[in-house]
Amino acid sequence: MGTIWPSTLTGSLAEKPGPKYKRVADTIRSAVQSGTLAIGAKLPPVRELAYQLSITPGTVARAYTILTDEGLLQAEVGRGTFVAERETVVMDDVWSRQLHLMERTNPNHVSLFSPRLVDVGQVALIREALRKAADCDRLALLNYPTRDAYQDVRQAVVDWLSDTALGPLSEQEIVLTHGGQNAVMTVLQAILKDASPTIMVEDLSYAGFRRAAEILRAKVVGVAIDEHGIVPESLDTVIRNSGASVLCTSPEVHNPTGSFTPLARREAILRVLRRHGVQVIEDDCYRMGEARAPTYRALAPELGWHVTSISKSLTPALRVGFAIAPVGRSADLRRVAEYGYFGLSQPLAEVTRILLSDPRSKPLVQKVRQEMGEYVRVAVNALGAFELTWDAQVPFLWLKLPSGWRAGAFTRAAEAQGVQLRSADEFALRDGRAPNAVRIAVNGHVTLARFEDAMLRLRTLLDNPPEQISV
């Protein structure tokens, strides 16, 4: 595919005010919005466009970086820069498939973009559960799902979550969802009522909160965090200024920093929420080990909504999650699920019941945790000389970059070395400030030796920053 730079854009560029890199970015942005540059169009290489416009390559590179961070452009290693299919920085399904293909065809490529679980026997257990589910009553494969028919499934979930402090919980209060993200969306639909609602997230947070809010036409505002999580004083100020009605947070394993919110801080946060009548959604999907503090639902039964899944314990492939409402709000949550997607399919629900009820499952979860911990230790051994936040029971690490590196430049350099990372920018609000850091996810699909080789490649980059800081 040839590159595209319509001649009309050169004249448009000359007419715009401001610094050259902003003029280039504004010109490309306008061209995409008007359709002059179509989705999928390939832009010229940095040096080629710089020559055409009689400006420096660094100016063009800076403009491309701004638009890539916005999600308007997408840079693909070895292929070039394209107009993205959608205005997000979230990797789409095509790119995801490309990463899997790269790992199969190129032994040097390792994706550390999202956690991938090691197989310690759960694949065989899932296959066995699928065979058993296929032998269910034939009418179950012909009828719509019903709530009463899924009672045994929900009870299996209650038993599965019995080691989590959730407060009083019965099977009637469990809502089955298509993974954790669907659970977040379901809860938000049950909560948000105003014509123009506002939700709060940490200044750095799981991007899925923001994506769900955007789909529901809700405004998103950030709350300051420190090493212990949300700062109560900031939370109070944001609520007063924005009128937000919901807080989305991950106190057990903060994504992306891996930090933990201790009990005293949670209680301080709840005092603020109670004072303003604000509800809280706790996303517990990333926790692999035992909980270190009671959930918000246990501490505030009238305010706390809980979301979790089996994605980081058994498998993300089945897309099974669980949503739990505060006391007295289960009917609202059930209504959204029943009218939104009619619940899980009967075969999937039956597979879930079989898996969660199997006495071999929890020991396998423990083994997954241990094996993933070995990958974390390998990463720490390779990168421990740098400012690294980690926990053996968290499937990712948070690396603050040393002097000489910027997050965007580092992720691009890592990609050039066959290692895919997430920049801190991807977890920040669109108008927020991101620290100079990256998240390194554990990839249990590759061997420990191959994972270690990827860590050593990152260490070589960290030890040798570029002479000029790239933006």
C-alpha angles and dihedrals in degrees: 000000000000123000123257131220112149113217090232089068093062091060091044090052092056091054096055122094128224137048115343096244090053091047090053091047092047092048093052092044092052092046091053092047092050094046095245086120107040128210108279094023112146115229122216119268114268096256094044093052091043089055092049092050097038092235133117122279088236090061092053092044091053092051091049090050093052092051093044090053089051090052093241092113130035123209116207119192111247094004108065140236121318139180102263122240092234136014099256135094092225112117110249127223094264093054090044091055089048090056092052090047091049091054092051097045101032116049090195095061118091123174114214091168098110132007115270119194124233115238110242096161103303092110090061090046092051092049090051091049091050091053091049092048090052089061094058123122109298093233089060086065092052103044134078113255114265131197095236092051090057097052093107090049092053091047089053088054092051090052091046091054095043093112092057118088099236101145122237108354134175131176089255089068096056119098117192115221140180095261133310097298091054087049091055091049092047092051093047091051089053093050109036112087110150124093090243108022126184127212129191128224133172114275085250111035150140106298091221090075091059094043091053091048092050092053090050092048092244125147117239124213128182130236123206119251136194133186090295098047132253116021107231094212091054090047091054092049094047093050091050093049100040106029089227115180102193137045119202114199145152106215099168098050113007112211118247104007098044092226124150128225109222123219096258091055092047090053091050090050091050092052088059093045093049092048090057099032093242121157125223131218113203115202107203098169098114098054112109100168134049119305113258097203138021116276122252088251090059093045096042110022091177096053110026124100117184130207127185141144145187093252096105096034108042111356142326091208097084092053095221121158140159132225123195125190129211117267109294096015101084093103091059091052094046091050092056092048095046095047095036102051108345090244130278120327113265095245092050092046090051092049088051092051092049093048097046093044095049110105089218094062102076094048087052090052088053090050092049088053092051094048093047087050089059090058090050091052091051089053092048092050090053099040104024093110088071131066099282131167114201147148125195089230096051117083096221141044131221116223123192106207122238125241112293097039132091119197095242094048092045095052090049091049090048091051089052086056091050098259121120117207139168119244120221086244089074091063097046128091115261092253095033133101119251124206120241094263146107136215117232113201123203113248109202092175091079125061120268089247092053091048090050090051089055090051091051090051089054091048091053089054092047091051092051111046117180118269090238121044109242120214 
